[in-house]
Amino acid sequence: MVATVYPEVVSGPPRPSLILQPGLLLPGMERYHVPGLGAVLIDIEPGDQLSVR
């Protein structure tokens, strides 16, 4: 038998989305544009978060 773990459900309305407009970043955020077939080297430190889209 497989034990399935479900995420905790929070009652109430959903939180509003955080919409980031071009040029408007949160403090401490950085954005890098890399063209197709391109590459970039980014210094990261322990505790940093990385998101790739």
N, CA, C and O atoms as a CHARMM CRD file, in Angstrom:
* protein
*
  212
    1    1 MET  N      0.84000  -1.17400   0.00000 PROA 1      0.00000
    2    1 MET  CA     0.00000   0.00000   0.00000 PROA 1      0.00000
    3    1 MET  C      0.89000   1.24300   0.00000 PROA 1      0.00000
    4    1 MET  O      1.83900   1.33500   0.77900 PROA 1      0.00000
    5    2 VAL  N      0.57900   2.19100  -0.87200 PROA 2      0.00000
    6    2 VAL  CA     1.35900   3.41600  -0.99400 PROA 2      0.00000
    7    2 VAL  C      0.77500   4.47100  -0.06400 PROA 2      0.00000
    8    2 VAL  O     -0.42400   4.74900  -0.10100 PROA 2      0.00000
    9    3 ALA  N      1.62500   5.05400   0.76400 PROA 3      0.00000
   10    3 ALA  CA     1.17900   6.11300   1.67600 PROA 3      0.00000
   11    3 ALA  C      1.28100   7.44500   0.94500 PROA 3      0.00000
   12    3 ALA  O      2.38100   7.93400   0.68800 PROA 3      0.00000
   13    4 THR  N      0.13600   8.03000   0.61200 PROA 4      0.00000
   14    4 THR  CA     0.11500   9.30400  -0.08700 PROA 4      0.00000
   15    4 THR  C      0.02900  10.43500   0.93100 PROA 4      0.00000
   16    4 THR  O     -0.82600  10.42300   1.81600 PROA 4      0.00000
   17    5 VAL  N      0.92000  11.40600   0.79800 PROA 5      0.00000
   18    5 VAL  CA     0.93300  12.55300   1.70400 PROA 5      0.00000
   19    5 VAL  C      0.34000  13.74100   0.95500 PROA 5      0.00000
   20    5 VAL  O      0.85200  14.14700  -0.08800 PROA 5      0.00000
   21    6 TYR  N     -0.73700  14.29100   1.49300 PROA 6      0.00000
   22    6 TYR  CA    -1.38400  15.43000   0.86800 PROA 6      0.00000
   23    6 TYR  C     -0.90600  16.71200   1.54600 PROA 6      0.00000
   24    6 TYR  O     -0.62200  16.70400   2.74400 PROA 6      0.00000
   25    7 PRO  N     -0.81200  17.82600   0.79000 PROA 7      0.00000
   26    7 PRO  CA    -0.40700  19.09200   1.43100 PROA 7      0.00000
   27    7 PRO  C     -1.48200  19.57200   2.39100 PROA 7      0.00000
   28    7 PRO  O     -2.65900  19.24800   2.23700 PROA 7      0.00000
   29    8 GLU  N     -1.06300  20.34900   3.38600 PROA 8      0.00000
   30    8 GLU  CA    -2.00200  20.89300   4.35900 PROA 8      0.00000
   31    8 GLU  C     -2.94600  21.87600   3.67000 PROA 8      0.00000
   32    8 GLU  O     -2.50100  22.70700   2.87800 PROA 8      0.00000
   33    9 VAL  N     -4.22400  21.79000   3.96000 PROA 9      0.00000
   34    9 VAL  CA    -5.22500  22.65900   3.35100 PROA 9      0.00000
   35    9 VAL  C     -5.50000  23.82000   4.29500 PROA 9      0.00000
   36    9 VAL  O     -5.75200  23.62400   5.48400 PROA 9      0.00000
   37   10 VAL  N     -5.44700  25.04200   3.74400 PROA 10     0.00000
   38   10 VAL  CA    -5.71200  26.24400   4.53100 PROA 10     0.00000
   39   10 VAL  C     -7.08100  26.76100   4.11600 PROA 10     0.00000
   40   10 VAL  O     -7.32900  26.97700   2.93000 PROA 10     0.00000
   41   11 SER  N     -7.97700  26.96300   5.08600 PROA 11     0.00000
   42   11 SER  CA    -9.31200  27.43800   4.74600 PROA 11     0.00000
   43   11 SER  C     -9.28400  28.92000   4.41200 PROA 11     0.00000
   44   11 SER  O     -8.36500  29.63900   4.80500 PROA 11     0.00000
   45   12 GLY  N    -10.28700  29.36600   3.68900 PROA 12     0.00000
   46   12 GLY  CA   -10.40300  30.77000   3.32100 PROA 12     0.00000
   47   12 GLY  C    -10.09900  30.98600   1.85400 PROA 12     0.00000
   48   12 GLY  O     -9.76900  30.03900   1.14000 PROA 12     0.00000
   49   13 PRO  N    -10.20600  32.21600   1.39900 PROA 13     0.00000
   50   13 PRO  CA    -9.96400  32.50500  -0.02100 PROA 13     0.00000
   51   13 PRO  C     -8.48500  32.34900  -0.36000 PROA 13     0.00000
   52   13 PRO  O     -7.62700  32.46400   0.51500 PROA 13     0.00000
   53   14 PRO  N     -8.19300  32.08700  -1.62900 PROA 14     0.00000
   54   14 PRO  CA    -6.78300  31.95400  -2.02800 PROA 14     0.00000
   55   14 PRO  C     -6.05400  33.29100  -1.91500 PROA 14     0.00000
   56   14 PRO  O     -6.65900  34.35900  -2.01200 PROA 14     0.00000
   57   15 ARG  N     -4.74600  33.20600  -1.70800 PROA 15     0.00000
   58   15 ARG  CA    -3.93700  34.42500  -1.66300 PROA 15     0.00000
   59   15 ARG  C     -3.85300  35.01900  -3.06400 PROA 15     0.00000
   60   15 ARG  O     -3.81300  34.27300  -4.04300 PROA 15     0.00000
   61   16 PRO  N     -3.82500  36.33700  -3.18000 PROA 16     0.00000
   62   16 PRO  CA    -3.69000  36.94000  -4.50500 PROA 16     0.00000
   63   16 PRO  C     -2.32400  36.63500  -5.09600 PROA 16     0.00000
   64   16 PRO  O     -1.34100  36.47900  -4.37200 PROA 16     0.00000
   65   17 SER  N     -2.27700  36.55300  -6.42000 PROA 17     0.00000
   66   17 SER  CA    -1.02000  36.29700  -7.11400 PROA 17     0.00000
   67   17 SER  C     -0.08600  37.49000  -6.97400 PROA 17     0.00000
   68   17 SER  O     -0.53100  38.63000  -6.83600 PROA 17     0.00000
   69   18 LEU  N      1.20700  37.21800  -7.01200 PROA 18     0.00000
   70   18 LEU  CA     2.21100  38.27500  -6.99700 PROA 18     0.00000
   71   18 LEU  C      2.60800  38.52300  -8.44700 PROA 18     0.00000
   72   18 LEU  O      3.27600  37.68900  -9.05800 PROA 18     0.00000
   73   19 ILE  N      2.20800  39.64800  -8.99300 PROA 19     0.00000
   74   19 ILE  CA     2.48500  39.95300 -10.39200 PROA 19     0.00000
   75   19 ILE  C      3.73200  40.82300 -10.46100 PROA 19     0.00000
   76   19 ILE  O      3.76800  41.91600  -9.89600 PROA 19     0.00000
   77   20 LEU  N      4.74100  40.33700 -11.14800 PROA 20     0.00000
   78   20 LEU  CA     5.97600  41.09400 -11.31800 PROA 20     0.00000
   79   20 LEU  C      5.94600  41.76800 -12.68600 PROA 20     0.00000
   80   20 LEU  O      5.81600  41.09900 -13.71100 PROA 20     0.00000
   81   21 GLN  N      6.06500  43.07000 -12.69900 PROA 21     0.00000
   82   21 GLN  CA     6.09000  43.81700 -13.94400 PROA 21     0.00000
   83   21 GLN  C      7.54600  43.97300 -14.38000 PROA 21     0.00000
   84   21 GLN  O      8.43800  44.04300 -13.53400 PROA 21     0.00000
   85   22 PRO  N      7.79700  44.02800 -15.69300 PROA 22     0.00000
   86   22 PRO  CA     9.17700  44.20600 -16.15700 PROA 22     0.00000
   87   22 PRO  C      9.83000  45.42000 -15.50700 PROA 22     0.00000
   88   22 PRO  O      9.25000  46.50600 -15.47100 PROA 22     0.00000
   89   23 GLY  N     11.02400  45.22700 -15.00100 PROA 23     0.00000
   90   23 GLY  CA    11.76400  46.31500 -14.36800 PROA 23     0.00000
   91   23 GLY  C     11.37400  46.54800 -12.91800 PROA 23     0.00000
   92   23 GLY  O     11.97300  47.39400 -12.25400 PROA 23     0.00000
   93   24 LEU  N     10.38800  45.82100 -12.41000 PROA 24     0.00000
   94   24 LEU  CA     9.93100  46.01600 -11.04200 PROA 24     0.00000
   95   24 LEU  C     10.15400  44.71400 -10.28200 PROA 24     0.00000
   96   24 LEU  O      9.31900  43.81100 -10.33000 PROA 24     0.00000
   97   25 LEU  N     11.27700  44.61900  -9.58400 PROA 25     0.00000
   98   25 LEU  CA    11.62300  43.41000  -8.84600 PROA 25     0.00000
   99   25 LEU  C     11.56900  43.67500  -7.36000 PROA 25     0.00000
  100   25 LEU  O     11.71300  44.81200  -6.91000 PROA 25     0.00000
  101   26 LEU  N     11.36100  42.62900  -6.61300 PROA 26     0.00000
  102   26 LEU  CA    11.37400  42.73800  -5.16300 PROA 26     0.00000
  103   26 LEU  C     12.79600  42.95000  -4.68200 PROA 26     0.00000
  104   26 LEU  O     13.73300  42.55700  -5.37800 PROA 26     0.00000
  105   27 PRO  N     12.99400  43.55600  -3.51700 PROA 27     0.00000
  106   27 PRO  CA    14.35000  43.75500  -2.99600 PROA 27     0.00000
  107   27 PRO  C     15.09300  42.42100  -2.89200 PROA 27     0.00000
  108   27 PRO  O     14.54100  41.43600  -2.40100 PROA 27     0.00000
  109   28 GLY  N     16.32200  42.39600  -3.34600 PROA 28     0.00000
  110   28 GLY  CA    17.13500  41.18400  -3.29800 PROA 28     0.00000
  111   28 GLY  C     16.95700  40.27400  -4.49700 PROA 28     0.00000
  112   28 GLY  O     17.66700  39.27600  -4.61800 PROA 28     0.00000
  113   29 MET  N     16.02000  40.59600  -5.39400 PROA 29     0.00000
  114   29 MET  CA    15.80300  39.76900  -6.59200 PROA 29     0.00000
  115   29 MET  C     16.67500  40.26100  -7.74200 PROA 29     0.00000
  116   29 MET  O     16.93600  41.45600  -7.88100 PROA 29     0.00000
  117   30 GLU  N     17.11300  39.31800  -8.55400 PROA 30     0.00000
  118   30 GLU  CA    17.85800  39.65300  -9.76300 PROA 30     0.00000
  119   30 GLU  C     17.24000  38.86400 -10.90800 PROA 30     0.00000
  120   30 GLU  O     16.74400  37.75600 -10.70200 PROA 30     0.00000
  121   31 ARG  N     17.26800  39.42000 -12.09900 PROA 31     0.00000
  122   31 ARG  CA    16.72500  38.72800 -13.26200 PROA 31     0.00000
  123   31 ARG  C     17.76300  38.77600 -14.38400 PROA 31     0.00000
  124   31 ARG  O     18.35400  39.81900 -14.66400 PROA 31     0.00000
  125   32 TYR  N     17.96500  37.63400 -15.00800 PROA 32     0.00000
  126   32 TYR  CA    18.91300  37.53100 -16.10800 PROA 32     0.00000
  127   32 TYR  C     18.18500  36.98000 -17.31900 PROA 32     0.00000
  128   32 TYR  O     17.48600  35.97300 -17.21400 PROA 32     0.00000
  129   33 HSD  N     18.33600  37.62200 -18.46200 PROA 33     0.00000
  130   33 HSD  CA    17.76500  37.12800 -19.71800 PROA 33     0.00000
  131   33 HSD  C     18.86700  36.40500 -20.47400 PROA 33     0.00000
  132   33 HSD  O     19.93400  36.96600 -20.72500 PROA 33     0.00000
  133   34 VAL  N     18.59900  35.14700 -20.83700 PROA 34     0.00000
  134   34 VAL  CA    19.57100  34.34600 -21.57300 PROA 34     0.00000
  135   34 VAL  C     18.92500  33.92800 -22.88300 PROA 34     0.00000
  136   34 VAL  O     17.90800  33.23500 -22.86000 PROA 34     0.00000
  137   35 PRO  N     19.48200  34.32500 -24.03600 PROA 35     0.00000
  138   35 PRO  CA    18.89100  33.94900 -25.31300 PROA 35     0.00000
  139   35 PRO  C     18.95700  32.43300 -25.53700 PROA 35     0.00000
  140   35 PRO  O     19.76700  31.74100 -24.92100 PROA 35     0.00000
  141   36 GLY  N     18.10300  31.93300 -26.41700 PROA 36     0.00000
  142   36 GLY  CA    18.10200  30.51000 -26.73700 PROA 36     0.00000
  143   36 GLY  C     19.48600  30.02700 -27.12300 PROA 36     0.00000
  144   36 GLY  O     20.22800  30.73600 -27.80300 PROA 36     0.00000
  145   37 LEU  N     19.83400  28.84100 -26.70000 PROA 37     0.00000
  146   37 LEU  CA    21.14800  28.22500 -26.92300 PROA 37     0.00000
  147   37 LEU  C     22.27000  29.02400 -26.26600 PROA 37     0.00000
  148   37 LEU  O     23.44200  28.81300 -26.57800 PROA 37     0.00000
  149   38 GLY  N     21.92400  29.93800 -25.36100 PROA 38     0.00000
  150   38 GLY  CA    22.92400  30.74900 -24.66600 PROA 38     0.00000
  151   38 GLY  C     23.26000  30.15800 -23.31500 PROA 38     0.00000
  152   38 GLY  O     22.72200  29.12300 -22.92100 PROA 38     0.00000
  153   39 ALA  N     24.14600  30.81800 -22.61900 PROA 39     0.00000
  154   39 ALA  CA    24.55900  30.36900 -21.28800 PROA 39     0.00000
  155   39 ALA  C     24.87400  31.59800 -20.44400 PROA 39     0.00000
  156   39 ALA  O     25.17300  32.67200 -20.96500 PROA 39     0.00000
  157   40 VAL  N     24.79800  31.41400 -19.12800 PROA 40     0.00000
  158   40 VAL  CA    25.13600  32.48100 -18.20400 PROA 40     0.00000
  159   40 VAL  C     25.72800  31.83700 -16.95100 PROA 40     0.00000
  160   40 VAL  O     25.29700  30.76400 -16.53100 PROA 40     0.00000
  161   41 LEU  N     26.71700  32.50200 -16.36200 PROA 41     0.00000
  162   41 LEU  CA    27.28400  32.05500 -15.09200 PROA 41     0.00000
  163   41 LEU  C     26.84300  33.04100 -14.02500 PROA 41     0.00000
  164   41 LEU  O     27.02200  34.25000 -14.17200 PROA 41     0.00000
  165   42 ILE  N     26.26200  32.51600 -12.94400 PROA 42     0.00000
  166   42 ILE  CA    25.74300  33.36400 -11.88500 PROA 42     0.00000
  167   42 ILE  C     26.32300  32.87700 -10.56300 PROA 42     0.00000
  168   42 ILE  O     26.23100  31.69300 -10.24000 PROA 42     0.00000
  169   43 ASP  N     26.92100  33.79100  -9.79900 PROA 43     0.00000
  170   43 ASP  CA    27.42000  33.43600  -8.47200 PROA 43     0.00000
  171   43 ASP  C     26.23500  33.27900  -7.52900 PROA 43     0.00000
  172   43 ASP  O     25.43000  34.19900  -7.38600 PROA 43     0.00000
  173   44 ILE  N     26.12300  32.12500  -6.89000 PROA 44     0.00000
  174   44 ILE  CA    25.07700  31.91800  -5.89500 PROA 44     0.00000
  175   44 ILE  C     25.71500  31.50200  -4.58600 PROA 44     0.00000
  176   44 ILE  O     26.80700  30.93400  -4.55900 PROA 44     0.00000
  177   45 GLU  N     25.02400  31.79200  -3.51600 PROA 45     0.00000
  178   45 GLU  CA    25.52100  31.50400  -2.16800 PROA 45     0.00000
  179   45 GLU  C     24.57600  30.51500  -1.48700 PROA 45     0.00000
  180   45 GLU  O     23.42900  30.37300  -1.91300 PROA 45     0.00000
  181   46 PRO  N     25.03200  29.83200  -0.44400 PROA 46     0.00000
  182   46 PRO  CA    24.12900  28.95300   0.30100 PROA 46     0.00000
  183   46 PRO  C     22.91900  29.75500   0.78700 PROA 46     0.00000
  184   46 PRO  O     23.06700  30.85300   1.32400 PROA 46     0.00000
  185   47 GLY  N     21.73000  29.19800   0.59400 PROA 47     0.00000
  186   47 GLY  CA    20.49800  29.86900   0.99900 PROA 47     0.00000
  187   47 GLY  C     19.83500  30.63200  -0.12800 PROA 47     0.00000
  188   47 GLY  O     18.67000  31.00700  -0.00400 PROA 47     0.00000
  189   48 ASP  N     20.54900  30.87900  -1.24200 PROA 48     0.00000
  190   48 ASP  CA    19.94000  31.54700  -2.39900 PROA 48     0.00000
  191   48 ASP  C     18.93000  30.62200  -3.04600 PROA 48     0.00000
  192   48 ASP  O     19.05500  29.40100  -2.95300 PROA 48     0.00000
  193   49 GLN  N     17.92500  31.19500  -3.70400 PROA 49     0.00000
  194   49 GLN  CA    16.92900  30.42000  -4.44800 PROA 49     0.00000
  195   49 GLN  C     17.06800  30.75200  -5.90600 PROA 49     0.00000
  196   49 GLN  O     17.34600  31.89600  -6.26600 PROA 49     0.00000
  197   50 LEU  N     16.87300  29.74600  -6.76400 PROA 50     0.00000
  198   50 LEU  CA    17.02600  29.89900  -8.20100 PROA 50     0.00000
  199   50 LEU  C     15.77100  29.41100  -8.88100 PROA 50     0.00000
  200   50 LEU  O     15.27100  28.33300  -8.55900 PROA 50     0.00000
  201   51 SER  N     15.24900  30.18900  -9.82400 PROA 51     0.00000
  202   51 SER  CA    14.06800  29.80800 -10.58100 PROA 51     0.00000
  203   51 SER  C     14.40700  29.93700 -12.05300 PROA 51     0.00000
  204   51 SER  O     14.94100  30.96000 -12.48200 PROA 51     0.00000
  205   52 VAL  N     14.09900  28.90800 -12.83100 PROA 52     0.00000
  206   52 VAL  CA    14.38200  28.92000 -14.27100 PROA 52     0.00000
  207   52 VAL  C     13.05600  28.78600 -14.99600 PROA 52     0.00000
  208   52 VAL  O     12.26500  27.88600 -14.71300 PROA 52     0.00000
  209   53 ARG  N     12.82200  29.69000 -15.93200 PROA 53     0.00000
  210   53 ARG  CA    11.58800  29.63900 -16.73700 PROA 53     0.00000
  211   53 ARG  C     11.95100  29.53800 -18.19500 PROA 53     0.00000
  212   53 ARG  O     11.06700  29.48200 -19.04900 PROA 53     0.00000
